[in-house]
């Protein structure tokens, strides 16, 4: 889940010179765990925080939307592939 957004997020954070803890505090989280989860692809960027994250990292939101798009394409492809595999078994 979300390897493109995870990579884009982590790269942007590092380029901005921020730690996971810095980002967590700026976004109102009590610990950096959620930031770590985003960077590992376990969680994704909450849409309501995208503008704040973009400003914090000095990036345009579109950079993250491109990563979201890539993740969505991969996810849909995987679902189609699984559906095709299941349908093959019923014919």
PyMOL Python script that loads the backbone (N, CA, C, O; Angstrom):
from pymol import cmd

cmd.read_pdbstr("""\
ATOM      1  N   UNK A   1       0.832  -1.183   0.000  1.00  0.00           N
ATOM      2  CA  UNK A   1       0.000   0.000   0.000  1.00  0.00           C
ATOM      3  C   UNK A   1       0.877   1.247   0.000  1.00  0.00           C
ATOM      4  O   UNK A   1       1.725   1.389   0.881  1.00  0.00           O
ATOM      5  N   UNK A   2       0.706   2.125  -0.929  1.00  0.00           N
ATOM      6  CA  UNK A   2       1.254   3.456  -0.879  1.00  0.00           C
ATOM      7  C   UNK A   2       2.756   3.626  -0.962  1.00  0.00           C
ATOM      8  O   UNK A   2       3.303   4.513  -0.307  1.00  0.00           O
ATOM      9  N   UNK A   3       3.449   2.804  -1.749  1.00  0.00           N
ATOM     10  CA  UNK A   3       4.910   2.942  -1.763  1.00  0.00           C
ATOM     11  C   UNK A   3       5.360   4.237  -2.431  1.00  0.00           C
ATOM     12  O   UNK A   3       6.395   4.792  -2.062  1.00  0.00           O
ATOM     13  N   UNK A   4       4.598   4.728  -3.410  1.00  0.00           N
ATOM     14  CA  UNK A   4       4.980   5.976  -4.075  1.00  0.00           C
ATOM     15  C   UNK A   4       4.787   7.179  -3.147  1.00  0.00           C
ATOM     16  O   UNK A   4       5.647   8.057  -3.067  1.00  0.00           O
ATOM     17  N   UNK A   5       3.661   7.206  -2.455  1.00  0.00           N
ATOM     18  CA  UNK A   5       3.417   8.325  -1.540  1.00  0.00           C
ATOM     19  C   UNK A   5       4.389   8.244  -0.365  1.00  0.00           C
ATOM     20  O   UNK A   5       4.845   9.275   0.129  1.00  0.00           O
ATOM     21  N   UNK A   6       4.709   7.043   0.083  1.00  0.00           N
ATOM     22  CA  UNK A   6       5.669   6.877   1.182  1.00  0.00           C
ATOM     23  C   UNK A   6       7.023   7.453   0.790  1.00  0.00           C
ATOM     24  O   UNK A   6       7.648   8.183   1.559  1.00  0.00           O
ATOM     25  N   UNK A   7       7.467   7.115  -0.421  1.00  0.00           N
ATOM     26  CA  UNK A   7       8.761   7.595  -0.900  1.00  0.00           C
ATOM     27  C   UNK A   7       8.751   9.116  -1.092  1.00  0.00           C
ATOM     28  O   UNK A   7       9.690   9.798  -0.682  1.00  0.00           O
ATOM     29  N   UNK A   8       7.695   9.646  -1.712  1.00  0.00           N
ATOM     30  CA  UNK A   8       7.599  11.093  -1.948  1.00  0.00           C
ATOM     31  C   UNK A   8       7.581  11.864  -0.632  1.00  0.00           C
ATOM     32  O   UNK A   8       8.226  12.905  -0.501  1.00  0.00           O
ATOM     33  N   UNK A   9       6.836  11.341   0.337  1.00  0.00           N
ATOM     34  CA  UNK A   9       6.730  11.989   1.639  1.00  0.00           C
ATOM     35  C   UNK A   9       8.083  12.016   2.343  1.00  0.00           C
ATOM     36  O   UNK A   9       8.517  13.059   2.832  1.00  0.00           O
ATOM     37  N   UNK A  10       8.744  10.864   2.391  1.00  0.00           N
ATOM     38  CA  UNK A  10      10.024  10.776   3.099  1.00  0.00           C
ATOM     39  C   UNK A  10      11.083  11.663   2.437  1.00  0.00           C
ATOM     40  O   UNK A  10      11.818  12.376   3.120  1.00  0.00           O
ATOM     41  N   UNK A  11      11.153  11.612   1.109  1.00  0.00           N
ATOM     42  CA  UNK A  11      12.122  12.450   0.398  1.00  0.00           C
ATOM     43  C   UNK A  11      11.872  13.933   0.653  1.00  0.00           C
ATOM     44  O   UNK A  11      12.815  14.694   0.875  1.00  0.00           O
ATOM     45  N   UNK A  12      10.617  14.343   0.623  1.00  0.00           N
ATOM     46  CA  UNK A  12      10.280  15.748   0.856  1.00  0.00           C
ATOM     47  C   UNK A  12      10.630  16.167   2.281  1.00  0.00           C
ATOM     48  O   UNK A  12      11.135  17.266   2.506  1.00  0.00           O
ATOM     49  N   UNK A  13      10.358  15.283   3.240  1.00  0.00           N
ATOM     50  CA  UNK A  13      10.676  15.597   4.643  1.00  0.00           C
ATOM     51  C   UNK A  13      12.175  15.772   4.830  1.00  0.00           C
ATOM     52  O   UNK A  13      12.623  16.723   5.471  1.00  0.00           O
ATOM     53  N   UNK A  14      12.942  14.854   4.271  1.00  0.00           N
ATOM     54  CA  UNK A  14      14.402  14.913   4.419  1.00  0.00           C
ATOM     55  C   UNK A  14      14.960  16.150   3.720  1.00  0.00           C
ATOM     56  O   UNK A  14      15.815  16.842   4.272  1.00  0.00           O
ATOM     57  N   UNK A  15      14.481  16.431   2.507  1.00  0.00           N
ATOM     58  CA  UNK A  15      14.947  17.617   1.777  1.00  0.00           C
ATOM     59  C   UNK A  15      14.606  18.907   2.518  1.00  0.00           C
ATOM     60  O   UNK A  15      15.323  19.902   2.409  1.00  0.00           O
ATOM     61  N   UNK A  16      13.494  18.883   3.279  1.00  0.00           N
ATOM     62  CA  UNK A  16      13.107  20.058   4.068  1.00  0.00           C
ATOM     63  C   UNK A  16      13.925  20.156   5.360  1.00  0.00           C
ATOM     64  O   UNK A  16      13.826  21.142   6.089  1.00  0.00           O
ATOM     65  N   UNK A  17      14.727  19.131   5.635  1.00  0.00           N
ATOM     66  CA  UNK A  17      15.566  19.141   6.836  1.00  0.00           C
ATOM     67  C   UNK A  17      14.787  18.920   8.119  1.00  0.00           C
ATOM     68  O   UNK A  17      15.169  19.411   9.180  1.00  0.00           O
ATOM     69  N   UNK A  18      13.695  18.181   8.017  1.00  0.00           N
ATOM     70  CA  UNK A  18      12.834  17.955   9.179  1.00  0.00           C
ATOM     71  C   UNK A  18      12.918  16.498   9.642  1.00  0.00           C
ATOM     72  O   UNK A  18      13.067  15.582   8.832  1.00  0.00           O
ATOM     73  N   UNK A  19      12.821  16.307  10.937  1.00  0.00           N
ATOM     74  CA  UNK A  19      12.750  14.952  11.479  1.00  0.00           C
ATOM     75  C   UNK A  19      11.290  14.509  11.498  1.00  0.00           C
ATOM     76  O   UNK A  19      10.381  15.320  11.322  1.00  0.00           O
ATOM     77  N   UNK A  20      11.082  13.233  11.710  1.00  0.00           N
ATOM     78  CA  UNK A  20       9.713  12.744  11.848  1.00  0.00           C
ATOM     79  C   UNK A  20       9.030  13.425  13.028  1.00  0.00           C
ATOM     80  O   UNK A  20       7.842  13.742  12.974  1.00  0.00           O
ATOM     81  N   UNK A  21       9.782  13.642  14.074  1.00  0.00           N
ATOM     82  CA  UNK A  21       9.241  14.300  15.261  1.00  0.00           C
ATOM     83  C   UNK A  21       8.830  15.741  14.937  1.00  0.00           C
ATOM     84  O   UNK A  21       7.771  16.186  15.382  1.00  0.00           O
ATOM     85  N   UNK A  22       9.644  16.478  14.173  1.00  0.00           N
ATOM     86  CA  UNK A  22       9.313  17.854  13.780  1.00  0.00           C
ATOM     87  C   UNK A  22       7.973  17.888  13.041  1.00  0.00           C
ATOM     88  O   UNK A  22       7.111  18.720  13.323  1.00  0.00           O
ATOM     89  N   UNK A  23       7.823  16.970  12.097  1.00  0.00           N
ATOM     90  CA  UNK A  23       6.602  16.929  11.283  1.00  0.00           C
ATOM     91  C   UNK A  23       5.399  16.566  12.157  1.00  0.00           C
ATOM     92  O   UNK A  23       4.333  17.170  12.039  1.00  0.00           O
ATOM     93  N   UNK A  24       5.577  15.587  13.023  1.00  0.00           N
ATOM     94  CA  UNK A  24       4.483  15.178  13.915  1.00  0.00           C
ATOM     95  C   UNK A  24       4.001  16.354  14.758  1.00  0.00           C
ATOM     96  O   UNK A  24       2.798  16.585  14.876  1.00  0.00           O
ATOM     97  N   UNK A  25       4.930  17.090  15.338  1.00  0.00           N
ATOM     98  CA  UNK A  25       4.556  18.237  16.174  1.00  0.00           C
ATOM     99  C   UNK A  25       3.820  19.289  15.363  1.00  0.00           C
ATOM    100  O   UNK A  25       2.796  19.810  15.806  1.00  0.00           O
ATOM    101  N   UNK A  26       4.331  19.606  14.177  1.00  0.00           N
ATOM    102  CA  UNK A  26       3.705  20.622  13.323  1.00  0.00           C
ATOM    103  C   UNK A  26       2.284  20.247  12.910  1.00  0.00           C
ATOM    104  O   UNK A  26       1.427  21.114  12.734  1.00  0.00           O
ATOM    105  N   UNK A  27       2.046  18.951  12.757  1.00  0.00           N
ATOM    106  CA  UNK A  27       0.726  18.481  12.323  1.00  0.00           C
ATOM    107  C   UNK A  27      -0.202  18.144  13.487  1.00  0.00           C
ATOM    108  O   UNK A  27      -1.353  17.760  13.281  1.00  0.00           O
ATOM    109  N   UNK A  28       0.306  18.291  14.709  1.00  0.00           N
ATOM    110  CA  UNK A  28      -0.534  18.082  15.883  1.00  0.00           C
ATOM    111  C   UNK A  28      -0.600  16.653  16.399  1.00  0.00           C
ATOM    112  O   UNK A  28      -1.533  16.297  17.119  1.00  0.00           O
ATOM    113  N   UNK A  29       0.384  15.828  16.039  1.00  0.00           N
ATOM    114  CA  UNK A  29       0.429  14.463  16.547  1.00  0.00           C
ATOM    115  C   UNK A  29       1.341  14.410  17.766  1.00  0.00           C
ATOM    116  O   UNK A  29       2.339  15.127  17.836  1.00  0.00           O
ATOM    117  N   UNK A  30       0.991  13.556  18.724  1.00  0.00           N
ATOM    118  CA  UNK A  30       1.751  13.462  19.964  1.00  0.00           C
ATOM    119  C   UNK A  30       3.057  12.702  19.850  1.00  0.00           C
ATOM    120  O   UNK A  30       3.957  12.874  20.672  1.00  0.00           O
ATOM    121  N   UNK A  31       3.161  11.860  18.830  1.00  0.00           N
ATOM    122  CA  UNK A  31       4.380  11.077  18.622  1.00  0.00           C
ATOM    123  C   UNK A  31       4.673  11.032  17.122  1.00  0.00           C
ATOM    124  O   UNK A  31       3.803  11.346  16.310  1.00  0.00           O
ATOM    125  N   UNK A  32       5.892  10.643  16.754  1.00  0.00           N
ATOM    126  CA  UNK A  32       6.216  10.544  15.326  1.00  0.00           C
ATOM    127  C   UNK A  32       5.758   9.237  14.680  1.00  0.00           C
ATOM    128  O   UNK A  32       6.054   9.000  13.508  1.00  0.00           O
ATOM    129  N   UNK A  33       5.046   8.387  15.413  1.00  0.00           N
ATOM    130  CA  UNK A  33       4.656   7.074  14.894  1.00  0.00           C
ATOM    131  C   UNK A  33       3.837   7.170  13.609  1.00  0.00           C
ATOM    132  O   UNK A  33       4.074   6.402  12.677  1.00  0.00           O
ATOM    133  N   UNK A  34       2.880   8.095  13.539  1.00  0.00           N
ATOM    134  CA  UNK A  34       2.053   8.212  12.341  1.00  0.00           C
ATOM    135  C   UNK A  34       2.898   8.622  11.140  1.00  0.00           C
ATOM    136  O   UNK A  34       2.660   8.159  10.025  1.00  0.00           O
ATOM    137  N   UNK A  35       3.879   9.486  11.362  1.00  0.00           N
ATOM    138  CA  UNK A  35       4.771   9.917  10.284  1.00  0.00           C
ATOM    139  C   UNK A  35       5.593   8.722   9.804  1.00  0.00           C
ATOM    140  O   UNK A  35       5.768   8.527   8.601  1.00  0.00           O
ATOM    141  N   UNK A  36       6.087   7.938  10.731  1.00  0.00           N
ATOM    142  CA  UNK A  36       6.817   6.724  10.392  1.00  0.00           C
ATOM    143  C   UNK A  36       5.936   5.770   9.583  1.00  0.00           C
ATOM    144  O   UNK A  36       6.395   5.166   8.614  1.00  0.00           O
ATOM    145  N   UNK A  37       4.685   5.640   9.983  1.00  0.00           N
ATOM    146  CA  UNK A  37       3.758   4.759   9.267  1.00  0.00           C
ATOM    147  C   UNK A  37       3.524   5.230   7.831  1.00  0.00           C
ATOM    148  O   UNK A  37       3.403   4.405   6.925  1.00  0.00           O
ATOM    149  N   UNK A  38       3.459   6.526   7.618  1.00  0.00           N
ATOM    150  CA  UNK A  38       3.310   7.064   6.262  1.00  0.00           C
ATOM    151  C   UNK A  38       4.542   6.684   5.443  1.00  0.00           C
ATOM    152  O   UNK A  38       4.418   6.221   4.309  1.00  0.00           O
ATOM    153  N   UNK A  39       5.712   6.878   6.008  1.00  0.00           N
ATOM    154  CA  UNK A  39       6.958   6.625   5.290  1.00  0.00           C
ATOM    155  C   UNK A  39       7.196   5.134   5.023  1.00  0.00           C
ATOM    156  O   UNK A  39       7.961   4.781   4.126  1.00  0.00           O
ATOM    157  N   UNK A  40       6.558   4.278   5.783  1.00  0.00           N
ATOM    158  CA  UNK A  40       6.678   2.829   5.559  1.00  0.00           C
ATOM    159  C   UNK A  40       5.530   2.287   4.721  1.00  0.00           C
ATOM    160  O   UNK A  40       5.473   1.088   4.447  1.00  0.00           O
ATOM    161  N   UNK A  41       4.609   3.167   4.309  1.00  0.00           N
ATOM    162  CA  UNK A  41       3.499   2.741   3.467  1.00  0.00           C
ATOM    163  C   UNK A  41       2.372   2.060   4.211  1.00  0.00           C
ATOM    164  O   UNK A  41       1.499   1.450   3.593  1.00  0.00           O
ATOM    165  N   UNK A  42       2.378   2.153   5.521  1.00  0.00           N
ATOM    166  CA  UNK A  42       1.325   1.545   6.342  1.00  0.00           C
ATOM    167  C   UNK A  42       0.096   2.449   6.386  1.00  0.00           C
ATOM    168  O   UNK A  42      -1.040   1.976   6.345  1.00  0.00           O
ATOM    169  N   UNK A  43       0.339   3.741   6.468  1.00  0.00           N
ATOM    170  CA  UNK A  43      -0.731   4.745   6.465  1.00  0.00           C
ATOM    171  C   UNK A  43      -0.491   5.667   5.282  1.00  0.00           C
ATOM    172  O   UNK A  43       0.572   5.634   4.661  1.00  0.00           O
ATOM    173  N   UNK A  44      -1.471   6.476   4.982  1.00  0.00           N
ATOM    174  CA  UNK A  44      -1.296   7.444   3.911  1.00  0.00           C
ATOM    175  C   UNK A  44      -1.533   8.849   4.449  1.00  0.00           C
ATOM    176  O   UNK A  44      -2.040   9.023   5.557  1.00  0.00           O
ATOM    177  N   UNK A  45      -1.169   9.830   3.668  1.00  0.00           N
ATOM    178  CA  UNK A  45      -1.332  11.213   4.086  1.00  0.00           C
ATOM    179  C   UNK A  45      -2.822  11.533   4.181  1.00  0.00           C
ATOM    180  O   UNK A  45      -3.558  11.326   3.216  1.00  0.00           O
ATOM    181  N   UNK A  46      -3.273  12.033   5.325  1.00  0.00           N
ATOM    182  CA  UNK A  46      -4.671  12.437   5.421  1.00  0.00           C
ATOM    183  C   UNK A  46      -4.915  13.647   4.505  1.00  0.00           C
ATOM    184  O   UNK A  46      -4.160  14.619   4.537  1.00  0.00           O
ATOM    185  N   UNK A  47      -5.960  13.576   3.702  1.00  0.00           N
ATOM    186  CA  UNK A  47      -6.239  14.654   2.751  1.00  0.00           C
ATOM    187  C   UNK A  47      -6.409  16.006   3.447  1.00  0.00           C
ATOM    188  O   UNK A  47      -6.053  17.042   2.886  1.00  0.00           O
ATOM    189  N   UNK A  48      -6.949  15.997   4.660  1.00  0.00           N
ATOM    190  CA  UNK A  48      -7.151  17.263   5.356  1.00  0.00           C
ATOM    191  C   UNK A  48      -5.833  17.882   5.843  1.00  0.00           C
ATOM    192  O   UNK A  48      -5.816  19.035   6.275  1.00  0.00           O
ATOM    193  N   UNK A  49      -4.746  17.135   5.778  1.00  0.00           N
ATOM    194  CA  UNK A  49      -3.424  17.634   6.190  1.00  0.00           C
ATOM    195  C   UNK A  49      -2.517  17.928   4.993  1.00  0.00           C
ATOM    196  O   UNK A  49      -1.399  18.412   5.172  1.00  0.00           O
ATOM    197  N   UNK A  50      -2.984  17.642   3.783  1.00  0.00           N
ATOM    198  CA  UNK A  50      -2.131  17.763   2.610  1.00  0.00           C
ATOM    199  C   UNK A  50      -1.604  19.181   2.400  1.00  0.00           C
ATOM    200  O   UNK A  50      -0.427  19.360   2.086  1.00  0.00           O
ATOM    201  N   UNK A  51      -2.447  20.174   2.566  1.00  0.00           N
ATOM    202  CA  UNK A  51      -2.007  21.563   2.390  1.00  0.00           C
ATOM    203  C   UNK A  51      -0.956  21.922   3.425  1.00  0.00           C
ATOM    204  O   UNK A  51       0.059  22.536   3.095  1.00  0.00           O
ATOM    205  N   UNK A  52      -1.191  21.542   4.677  1.00  0.00           N
ATOM    206  CA  UNK A  52      -0.220  21.829   5.745  1.00  0.00           C
ATOM    207  C   UNK A  52       1.112  21.140   5.468  1.00  0.00           C
ATOM    208  O   UNK A  52       2.174  21.737   5.648  1.00  0.00           O
ATOM    209  N   UNK A  53       1.055  19.893   5.034  1.00  0.00           N
ATOM    210  CA  UNK A  53       2.275  19.139   4.733  1.00  0.00           C
ATOM    211  C   UNK A  53       3.023  19.783   3.568  1.00  0.00           C
ATOM    212  O   UNK A  53       4.246  19.918   3.608  1.00  0.00           O
ATOM    213  N   UNK A  54       2.297  20.174   2.548  1.00  0.00           N
ATOM    214  CA  UNK A  54       2.916  20.802   1.378  1.00  0.00           C
ATOM    215  C   UNK A  54       3.643  22.088   1.770  1.00  0.00           C
ATOM    216  O   UNK A  54       4.774  22.322   1.342  1.00  0.00           O
ATOM    217  N   UNK A  55       3.002  22.907   2.571  1.00  0.00           N
ATOM    218  CA  UNK A  55       3.632  24.146   3.042  1.00  0.00           C
ATOM    219  C   UNK A  55       4.853  23.842   3.895  1.00  0.00           C
ATOM    220  O   UNK A  55       5.901  24.468   3.734  1.00  0.00           O
ATOM    221  N   UNK A  56       4.719  22.893   4.791  1.00  0.00           N
ATOM    222  CA  UNK A  56       5.803  22.510   5.694  1.00  0.00           C
ATOM    223  C   UNK A  56       7.029  22.035   4.919  1.00  0.00           C
ATOM    224  O   UNK A  56       8.162  22.349   5.285  1.00  0.00           O
ATOM    225  N   UNK A  57       6.801  21.281   3.855  1.00  0.00           N
ATOM    226  CA  UNK A  57       7.894  20.746   3.052  1.00  0.00           C
ATOM    227  C   UNK A  57       8.320  21.668   1.913  1.00  0.00           C
ATOM    228  O   UNK A  57       9.300  21.388   1.223  1.00  0.00           O
ATOM    229  N   UNK A  58       7.594  22.758   1.714  1.00  0.00           N
ATOM    230  CA  UNK A  58       7.919  23.668   0.616  1.00  0.00           C
ATOM    231  C   UNK A  58       7.649  23.048  -0.751  1.00  0.00           C
ATOM    232  O   UNK A  58       8.363  23.311  -1.718  1.00  0.00           O
ATOM    233  N   UNK A  59       6.620  22.233  -0.814  1.00  0.00           N
ATOM    234  CA  UNK A  59       6.239  21.540  -2.053  1.00  0.00           C
ATOM    235  C   UNK A  59       4.830  21.934  -2.449  1.00  0.00           C
ATOM    236  O   UNK A  59       4.030  22.360  -1.616  1.00  0.00           O
ATOM    237  N   UNK A  60       4.540  21.786  -3.724  1.00  0.00           N
ATOM    238  CA  UNK A  60       3.169  21.979  -4.191  1.00  0.00           C
ATOM    239  C   UNK A  60       2.408  20.682  -3.952  1.00  0.00           C
ATOM    240  O   UNK A  60       2.977  19.601  -4.097  1.00  0.00           O
ATOM    241  N   UNK A  61       1.135  20.770  -3.589  1.00  0.00           N
ATOM    242  CA  UNK A  61       0.344  19.553  -3.356  1.00  0.00           C
ATOM    243  C   UNK A  61       0.331  18.610  -4.553  1.00  0.00           C
ATOM    244  O   UNK A  61       0.202  17.398  -4.381  1.00  0.00           O
ATOM    245  N   UNK A  62       0.461  19.148  -5.756  1.00  0.00           N
ATOM    246  CA  UNK A  62       0.414  18.302  -6.950  1.00  0.00           C
ATOM    247  C   UNK A  62       1.507  17.231  -6.931  1.00  0.00           C
ATOM    248  O   UNK A  62       1.315  16.152  -7.492  1.00  0.00           O
ATOM    249  N   UNK A  63       2.626  17.504  -6.311  1.00  0.00           N
ATOM    250  CA  UNK A  63       3.708  16.506  -6.229  1.00  0.00           C
ATOM    251  C   UNK A  63       3.225  15.265  -5.490  1.00  0.00           C
ATOM    252  O   UNK A  63       3.577  14.143  -5.854  1.00  0.00           O
ATOM    253  N   UNK A  64       2.423  15.466  -4.458  1.00  0.00           N
ATOM    254  CA  UNK A  64       1.892  14.334  -3.707  1.00  0.00           C
ATOM    255  C   UNK A  64       0.754  13.660  -4.463  1.00  0.00           C
ATOM    256  O   UNK A  64       0.599  12.441  -4.389  1.00  0.00           O
ATOM    257  N   UNK A  65      -0.044  14.444  -5.192  1.00  0.00           N
ATOM    258  CA  UNK A  65      -1.131  13.852  -5.975  1.00  0.00           C
ATOM    259  C   UNK A  65      -0.585  12.912  -7.047  1.00  0.00           C
ATOM    260  O   UNK A  65      -1.192  11.881  -7.337  1.00  0.00           O
ATOM    261  N   UNK A  66       0.541  13.258  -7.625  1.00  0.00           N
ATOM    262  CA  UNK A  66       1.152  12.374  -8.614  1.00  0.00           C
ATOM    263  C   UNK A  66       1.535  11.036  -7.980  1.00  0.00           C
ATOM    264  O   UNK A  66       1.358   9.980  -8.589  1.00  0.00           O
ATOM    265  N   UNK A  67       2.056  11.087  -6.766  1.00  0.00           N
ATOM    266  CA  UNK A  67       2.409   9.848  -6.061  1.00  0.00           C
ATOM    267  C   UNK A  67       1.146   9.058  -5.702  1.00  0.00           C
ATOM    268  O   UNK A  67       1.127   7.832  -5.815  1.00  0.00           O
ATOM    269  N   UNK A  68       0.087   9.765  -5.267  1.00  0.00           N
ATOM    270  CA  UNK A  68      -1.187   9.098  -4.992  1.00  0.00           C
ATOM    271  C   UNK A  68      -1.694   8.387  -6.248  1.00  0.00           C
ATOM    272  O   UNK A  68      -2.162   7.251  -6.184  1.00  0.00           O
ATOM    273  N   UNK A  69      -1.593   9.075  -7.395  1.00  0.00           N
ATOM    274  CA  UNK A  69      -2.058   8.507  -8.657  1.00  0.00           C
ATOM    275  C   UNK A  69      -1.303   7.219  -8.984  1.00  0.00           C
ATOM    276  O   UNK A  69      -1.909   6.221  -9.373  1.00  0.00           O
ATOM    277  N   UNK A  70       0.011   7.245  -8.825  1.00  0.00           N
ATOM    278  CA  UNK A  70       0.810   6.044  -9.107  1.00  0.00           C
ATOM    279  C   UNK A  70       0.410   4.885  -8.198  1.00  0.00           C
ATOM    280  O   UNK A  70       0.315   3.741  -8.642  1.00  0.00           O
ATOM    281  N   UNK A  71       0.177   5.192  -6.919  1.00  0.00           N
ATOM    282  CA  UNK A  71      -0.250   4.142  -5.993  1.00  0.00           C
ATOM    283  C   UNK A  71      -1.623   3.598  -6.376  1.00  0.00           C
ATOM    284  O   UNK A  71      -1.856   2.392  -6.303  1.00  0.00           O
ATOM    285  N   UNK A  72      -2.523   4.473  -6.779  1.00  0.00           N
ATOM    286  CA  UNK A  72      -3.857   4.047  -7.176  1.00  0.00           C
ATOM    287  C   UNK A  72      -3.805   3.162  -8.420  1.00  0.00           C
ATOM    288  O   UNK A  72      -4.500   2.149  -8.493  1.00  0.00           O
ATOM    289  N   UNK A  73      -2.991   3.538  -9.385  1.00  0.00           N
ATOM    290  CA  UNK A  73      -2.839   2.730 -10.594  1.00  0.00           C
ATOM    291  C   UNK A  73      -2.327   1.333 -10.234  1.00  0.00           C
ATOM    292  O   UNK A  73      -2.851   0.336 -10.731  1.00  0.00           O
ATOM    293  N   UNK A  74      -1.323   1.255  -9.385  1.00  0.00           N
ATOM    294  CA  UNK A  74      -0.793  -0.048  -8.975  1.00  0.00           C
ATOM    295  C   UNK A  74      -1.831  -0.880  -8.236  1.00  0.00           C
ATOM    296  O   UNK A  74      -1.948  -2.086  -8.453  1.00  0.00           O
ATOM    297  N   UNK A  75      -2.581  -0.219  -7.361  1.00  0.00           N
ATOM    298  CA  UNK A  75      -3.606  -0.922  -6.594  1.00  0.00           C
ATOM    299  C   UNK A  75      -4.704  -1.462  -7.521  1.00  0.00           C
ATOM    300  O   UNK A  75      -5.140  -2.603  -7.369  1.00  0.00           O
ATOM    301  N   UNK A  76      -5.140  -0.655  -8.462  1.00  0.00           N
ATOM    302  CA  UNK A  76      -6.185  -1.088  -9.394  1.00  0.00           C
ATOM    303  C   UNK A  76      -5.681  -2.214 -10.292  1.00  0.00           C
ATOM    304  O   UNK A  76      -6.417  -3.161 -10.568  1.00  0.00           O
ATOM    305  N   UNK A  77      -4.448  -2.122 -10.745  1.00  0.00           N
ATOM    306  CA  UNK A  77      -3.866  -3.174 -11.571  1.00  0.00           C
ATOM    307  C   UNK A  77      -3.822  -4.487 -10.803  1.00  0.00           C
ATOM    308  O   UNK A  77      -4.150  -5.540 -11.350  1.00  0.00           O
ATOM    309  N   UNK A  78      -3.421  -4.430  -9.541  1.00  0.00           N
ATOM    310  CA  UNK A  78      -3.356  -5.636  -8.715  1.00  0.00           C
ATOM    311  C   UNK A  78      -4.747  -6.240  -8.536  1.00  0.00           C
ATOM    312  O   UNK A  78      -4.898  -7.461  -8.578  1.00  0.00           O
ATOM    313  N   UNK A  79      -5.757  -5.407  -8.339  1.00  0.00           N
ATOM    314  CA  UNK A  79      -7.124  -5.902  -8.180  1.00  0.00           C
ATOM    315  C   UNK A  79      -7.623  -6.543  -9.476  1.00  0.00           C
ATOM    316  O   UNK A  79      -8.256  -7.598  -9.447  1.00  0.00           O
ATOM    317  N   UNK A  80      -7.338  -5.908 -10.603  1.00  0.00           N
ATOM    318  CA  UNK A  80      -7.743  -6.473 -11.892  1.00  0.00           C
ATOM    319  C   UNK A  80      -7.065  -7.816 -12.135  1.00  0.00           C
ATOM    320  O   UNK A  80      -7.693  -8.761 -12.612  1.00  0.00           O
ATOM    321  N   UNK A  81      -5.790  -7.891 -11.804  1.00  0.00           N
ATOM    322  CA  UNK A  81      -5.040  -9.135 -11.972  1.00  0.00           C
ATOM    323  C   UNK A  81      -5.632 -10.245 -11.107  1.00  0.00           C
ATOM    324  O   UNK A  81      -5.753 -11.385 -11.555  1.00  0.00           O
ATOM    325  N   UNK A  82      -6.001  -9.912  -9.866  1.00  0.00           N
ATOM    326  CA  UNK A  82      -6.602 -10.892  -8.959  1.00  0.00           C
ATOM    327  C   UNK A  82      -7.972 -11.326  -9.469  1.00  0.00           C
ATOM    328  O   UNK A  82      -8.306 -12.510  -9.414  1.00  0.00           O
ATOM    329  N   UNK A  83      -8.759 -10.392  -9.960  1.00  0.00           N
ATOM    330  CA  UNK A  83     -10.079 -10.724 -10.504  1.00  0.00           C
ATOM    331  C   UNK A  83      -9.938 -11.643 -11.707  1.00  0.00           C
ATOM    332  O   UNK A  83     -10.686 -12.610 -11.844  1.00  0.00           O
ATOM    333  N   UNK A  84      -8.988 -11.345 -12.572  1.00  0.00           N
ATOM    334  CA  UNK A  84      -8.751 -12.181 -13.748  1.00  0.00           C
ATOM    335  C   UNK A  84      -8.361 -13.599 -13.313  1.00  0.00           C
ATOM    336  O   UNK A  84      -8.836 -14.580 -13.885  1.00  0.00           O
ATOM    337  N   UNK A  85      -7.503 -13.699 -12.310  1.00  0.00           N
ATOM    338  CA  UNK A  85      -7.080 -15.008 -11.807  1.00  0.00           C
ATOM    339  C   UNK A  85      -8.267 -15.794 -11.252  1.00  0.00           C
ATOM    340  O   UNK A  85      -8.400 -16.989 -11.517  1.00  0.00           O
ATOM    341  N   UNK A  86      -9.134 -15.122 -10.478  1.00  0.00           N
ATOM    342  CA  UNK A  86     -10.304 -15.787  -9.901  1.00  0.00           C
ATOM    343  C   UNK A  86     -11.290 -16.216 -10.982  1.00  0.00           C
ATOM    344  O   UNK A  86     -11.860 -17.304 -10.906  1.00  0.00           O
ATOM    345  N   UNK A  87     -11.491 -15.371 -11.982  1.00  0.00           N
ATOM    346  CA  UNK A  87     -12.423 -15.699 -13.063  1.00  0.00           C
ATOM    347  C   UNK A  87     -11.928 -16.862 -13.902  1.00  0.00           C
ATOM    348  O   UNK A  87     -12.725 -17.675 -14.371  1.00  0.00           O
ATOM    349  N   UNK A  88     -10.632 -16.948 -14.093  1.00  0.00           N
ATOM    350  CA  UNK A  88     -10.062 -18.061 -14.848  1.00  0.00           C
ATOM    351  C   UNK A  88     -10.419 -19.391 -14.200  1.00  0.00           C
ATOM    352  O   UNK A  88     -10.640 -20.383 -14.895  1.00  0.00           O
ATOM    353  N   UNK A  89     -10.476 -19.416 -12.918  1.00  0.00           N
ATOM    354  CA  UNK A  89     -10.788 -20.636 -12.182  1.00  0.00           C
ATOM    355  C   UNK A  89     -12.245 -21.040 -12.285  1.00  0.00           C
ATOM    356  O   UNK A  89     -12.585 -22.176 -11.953  1.00  0.00           O
ATOM    357  N   UNK A  90     -13.121 -20.146 -12.735  1.00  0.00           N
ATOM    358  CA  UNK A  90     -14.553 -20.469 -12.807  1.00  0.00           C
ATOM    359  C   UNK A  90     -14.992 -20.882 -14.209  1.00  0.00           C
ATOM    360  O   UNK A  90     -16.125 -21.322 -14.404  1.00  0.00           O
ATOM    361  N   UNK A  91     -14.113 -20.743 -15.164  1.00  0.00           N
ATOM    362  CA  UNK A  91     -14.473 -21.057 -16.561  1.00  0.00           C
ATOM    363  C   UNK A  91     -14.216 -22.512 -16.859  1.00  0.00           C
ATOM    364  O   UNK A  91     -14.456 -22.965 -17.978  1.00  0.00           O
TER     365      UNK A  91
END
""", "prot")
cmd.dss("prot")
cmd.show_as("cartoon", "prot")
cmd.util.cbc("prot")
cmd.orient("prot")
